[in-house]
Amino acid sequence: MSSNEEYYIILHVGGHFAKDPYVRYVGGEVIRLKEDPDTISYFELCKIVKIGIGFNTVMLIYFHEPGTEWLQNNLRVIYDDTSTIAMLDFWVKFKEIDLYVEHEVDNPIIVDKIFPLTA
């Protein structure tokens, strides 16, 4: 990679996946970050998400394969350095990569009974 090339991570955070009937990421925000693929490892990626963006409850990080239109069947989980390398191959080729972050719910509300909604 030449030093004058720019590489971007398009980070989708704070939302959740929905399937109706196609998979999409709903809510949250999109953050565009300029990063150097040569310095990215799995742990560095987690650090970017957790510390740099302020989300400490990351469950999973996915990347969307560039060149494919829909999220369905085109999302891959990033869970170690091997899966990070697979993501890097796409990122270097396309110059940017979409990452989707699933978060834990900080304070879940647990309901013991189901109450029907009536008008």
N, C-alpha and C positions, 0 to 999 in steps of 0.2 A: 504494500500500500504506500502510495506517495504521501508525503507530509502535507501537501496542500489539498488533499481530498477531505471532504466533510462527511461525517456519518452521524445519523440521527436515530435516536430511540423515540418512538411515539408511544408514550406510556399512558395506558387507560387505567385509572385508579378510582376507587371509591364507589364503583358500580357493582353490578352482578350480572351473571348470565341468565338469559331467559330463552325459552324455546316455545315459539308460537307461530307457525310450526318450525321456523328456522331459528337457529341459534344466533343470538345477538347479545351485545353487552349494553345494558341499560343503566342510565344514570352515571353519576360520578363525573370525573373531569378528565380531560386529555392534556398531557404535558409533553412538549417536544424538547428533548434534551440532546445537546451535541456531546457525543462521547467518542472515545478512541477504542475501536475494537481490539487493538493490540493489548489493552490493559484490562480487558473484561474477563473475569472468571465467574463461576457460579456465585461465589461468596461476594465478589465485588458487585455483581448484579443485585443480590439481596441487600447489600449495603446501600446502593443507590436508591432502592425502593424504600427501605426501612428508615434510614437516617436522612438521606437527601430530600426525600419527599415527605417524610413524617408519618408514614404508615408502619406501625410496629407489629401489626397483627396479620402479616401476610400468610396465607395458607398455600396458595399455588401461584406460580407465574407461568403464563402461556405465551407462545409467540404464534402469530398468524403467518403462514407461509406466503411470502410475497408472490405476486403473480396469480393468485387464486382469488376469486371474487367473494365467496361466502366463508363465514367462520366455520360453518358446519363441515366436519370432516377435514378441516384445514388448520386446526389448532393443535399445537404440540406442547406438552408440558416441559418446562425447564426444571430439572430436579437435581442435576449434578454437573460436573465439568464436561462430561461427554455430551449431554443434551445441550449444554451451552455452546459447545463447538459446532453442533448441528445448526443452532440458531445463528452463530457467527458466519457460517458459510453463506447463508441467505443474506445476512446483513451486509457483508462485504460486497456481494454481487449486486444488490439492489440499492445500496447506500443508506437505506433506512429500514427499520423493522418495527412492526406494531407488537407491543407487549401488553398483555391483559393480566391484571392482578385480581385474584380472589382474596377477600379479607374475611377474618373471623368477625362475628358480631361482638362488639365490645360488651354490651349489656343486654343479653337476650331477654325478652319478655316471654315468660312461660305462662300459658293459660291452661288451667286445669279443666275448665268446662268450655264447651262450644255453645255459644249463644247465637241463635239465628238472627240475621238482620231483617227487620220488618219495617215496612214503610208506614 
